[in-house]
Amino acid sequence: MYGASRAGGIFWMFGLIFFFAGIFAVLDGVFGGSWRRKHCFYSLTSSRAIIASNYPMLGRRLKSYPITAASVLELQEDGAWSTVNFHEEKRRDSDGGEHKTIVGFQRIRDGRHVFSLMRQIQSEFK
């Protein structure tokens, strides 16, 4: 049994693609969430929640989500950090299936206060 490493020439280099893809998957699982949060900025207006991001090589993005009476708000607390979820998006998988993605302000210090502000915005619509 011979592997690509014994094939000679530069054929063994094709194995590096899979090696680095595996390394990236591990590092993304460990550090990906904190890296994404480092490049995101959250804002709350009197009627909208705004998420701005500035990822290296992907550029700047700005997404706005209206806060209405129908918005489902959820507060998740984890010690000093909180996550305030306020929107669900349906996204398509590569195989054509759909899944829901929950959108929110992730791991913020004043989550309880932000959650109460969003409840106030909702109460204005009733």
RAKA-V936965 format. One record per helix or strand of 2 or more residues. SS is the DSSP state (helix for helix, strand for strand). FROM is the first residue (numbers start at 1). LEN is the number of residues. If there is no record, write none. Layout:
SS_FROM_LEN / SS_FROM_LEN
This chain:
helix_4_3 / helix_11_28 / strand_40_5 / strand_48_8 / strand_59_8 / strand_74_5 / strand_81_12 / strand_98_11 / helix_111_15
